Amino acid sequence: MRGKKIQTFDWNCAQTGMYPKHALKRVIEKAIPLEYRERSGTWGDRAVELKLTSKTNVYFVPLVCGTGGCSWHLYSLKPTRYLGEISGEHFYTYRSLKGLPTIIAYGHMSVAEGVLTTYRFRSGKYRQSGVEYSIDNHGATESEFFPGRKVEPMPKALEKAHILCKAYGV
């Protein structure tokens, strides 16, 4: 992602007005597991819309949320196409000139630690790529969840990402 204009968003940036209800309502209803329907923390009624390539708008739709973030389904329209599932609290990506770009998700694990997960578009869907990367939130040097795994600071490029909405992080 070096040299790219990285942008970031979270659940607070998802808006009901961005959600293409006419195109996705039935698809999303089927995507939410039965045991989560009608529960607090289940959404599927809002989206963040990003233009990830010159031709592709992607709708990031939060479905089920918990303490470490949300499970999001990604879709493009015309025709409606499922692009995969990502999970996390904050997301970082950029606009690509060649194919769909990499997405990095930050998931909150504790007061002292979070995890970065990389997703790449392969074989028609976004899929987790590589190993999760432990991030220090308050001066830790070793993961409390994975003893022996070094904890790194948040990459500077992600810290400098363009925030997509005023409510980000609220």
Salt bridges, closest charged atoms under 4 A:
ASP10 OD2 - HIS90 ND1 3.74
GLU29 OE2 - LYS25 NZ 2.87
ASP45 OD1 - ARG46 NE 2.84
GLU85 OE1 - HIS73 NE2 3.43
GLU89 OE2 - HIS90 NE2 3.75
GLU152 OE2 - LYS150 NZ 3.72
